[in-house]
C-alpha cells in the first residue's frame, strides 16, 4: 500500500511518461526518414512501458498533458527532433531526486528506471538529423560573422558616423565575407572526403553568416544615432551567441556557460579593439564624413 506522498509522485511520473509517449508517437508519424521513424517508435513504446510500470502500483489511469504534447511537438518541428526531445528530457533530470525518494518505498523502481533511461539514451543517439551533421558549418558561419562583423561595425561607427553609410558598408562587407566563407567551406569539405555534402556544408555556412549579418546590421537601418545603433548591435550579438550556444549545448550535450562566456568575450573584445582602430585611423588621417 502506497502512502499519499509516494502515490502523488508516482501519478506525476505516470503523467510524464504517457505525455512523452504521445509526443514520440507524433514525431514518429511526422518524420519522413524511415530510420528515425523506427527509433522514435521504439522510444514511444519504452515510454508506454514506463507508464504501465508505474500503473501497476497506483492502479489508476492518468491523462497526458496536452499543453506539453503541443509545446514539445512544435519545438521539435521547428528546431529539430534532437533539440526538442533533449530539451524535454532535460526537464526530467529534476525528477531523478524524486525517483530516489520513491526507491525508499519501492526499491525495485531504482533499477528499472536506471535501466530504461540508459536504453532510451542509446536509442536517442541513433537519431540521424541532417541539421546536426552540418552544425559545424553553421557554427563556422555564425562565429565568423559575429567576430568579424561586430568588430567591423564598431570600426565603421567611429570612422563614418552615418548610419546608412555604415549599414551599406557593413552589408557589402558581410555578403562578401559570407560568399568567401561558403566557398572555403565547400573546398574544405570536398577535400576532407567525409560523409557531408560539400554544397550543403557551404550553404549552411553561407546562410548562417548572412542571417547573422542582417540581424547585426538591422539597428543601423532602423535607428538614427550611430552609437545607439552600435549598442543595439552588441546586444543583438549577445542574443545570437546566447540562443545558438543554448541550442548547441542542448542538442550536443555540451556545457553552456563556458562556451557562452568564451564567445561573448571574444566578440566584444574584437569589437572594442576595432572601435579603437577606427578611432585611431580617423584621427591620423583626419577624415571627416
Rosetta blueprint (number, residue, H / E / L):
1 X L
2 X L
3 X L
4 X H
5 X H
6 X H
7 X H
8 X H
9 X H
10 X H
11 X H
12 X H
13 X H
14 X H
15 X H
16 X H
17 X H
18 X H
19 X H
20 X H
21 X H
22 X H
23 X H
24 X H
25 X H
26 X H
27 X H
28 X H
29 X H
30 X H
31 X L
32 X L
33 X L
34 X H
35 X H
36 X H
37 X H
38 X H
39 X H
40 X H
41 X H
42 X H
43 X H
44 X H
45 X H
46 X H
47 X H
48 X H
49 X H
50 X H
51 X H
52 X H
53 X H
54 X H
55 X H
56 X H
57 X H
58 X H
59 X L
60 X L
61 X L
62 X L
63 X L
64 X L
65 X L
66 X H
67 X H
68 X H
69 X H
70 X H
71 X H
72 X H
73 X H
74 X H
75 X H
76 X H
77 X H
78 X H
79 X H
80 X L
81 X H
82 X H
83 X H
84 X H
85 X H
86 X H
87 X H
88 X H
89 X H
90 X H
91 X H
92 X H
93 X L
94 X L
95 X H
96 X H
97 X H
98 X H
99 X H
100 X H
101 X H
102 X H
103 X H
104 X H
105 X H
106 X L
107 X H
108 X H
109 X H
110 X H
111 X H
112 X H
113 X H
114 X H
115 X H
116 X H
117 X H
118 X H
119 X H
120 X H
121 X H
122 X H
123 X H
124 X H
125 X L
126 X L
127 X L
128 X L
129 X L
130 X H
131 X H
132 X H
133 X H
134 X L
135 X H
136 X H
137 X H
138 X H
139 X H
140 X H
141 X H
142 X H
143 X H
144 X H
145 X H
146 X H
147 X H
148 X H
149 X H
150 X H
151 X H
152 X H
153 X H
154 X H
155 X H
156 X H
157 X H
158 X H
159 X H
160 X H
161 X L
162 X L
163 X H
164 X H
165 X H
166 X H
167 X H
168 X H
169 X H
170 X H
171 X H
172 X H
173 X H
174 X H
175 X H
176 X H
177 X H
178 X H
179 X H
180 X H
181 X H
182 X H
183 X H
184 X H
185 X H
186 X H
187 X H
188 X H
189 X H
190 X H
191 X H
192 X H
193 X L
194 X L
195 X L
196 X L
197 X L
198 X H
199 X H
200 X H
201 X H
202 X H
203 X H
204 X H
205 X H
206 X H
207 X H
208 X H
209 X H
210 X H
211 X H
212 X H
213 X H
214 X H
215 X H
216 X H
217 X H
218 X H
219 X H
220 X H
221 X H
222 X H
223 X L
224 X L
225 X L
226 X H
227 X H
228 X H
229 X H
230 X H
231 X H
232 X H
233 X H
234 X H
235 X H
236 X H
237 X H
238 X H
239 X H
240 X H
241 X H
242 X H
243 X H
244 X H
245 X H
246 X H
247 X H
248 X H
249 X H
250 X H
251 X H
252 X L
253 X L
254 X L
255 X L
256 X H
257 X H
258 X H
259 X H
260 X H
261 X H
262 X H
263 X H
264 X H
265 X H
266 X H
267 X H
268 X H
269 X H
270 X H
271 X H
272 X H
273 X H
274 X H
275 X H
276 X H
277 X H
278 X H
279 X H
280 X H
281 X H
282 X H
283 X H
284 X H
285 X H
286 X L
287 X L
288 X L
289 X L
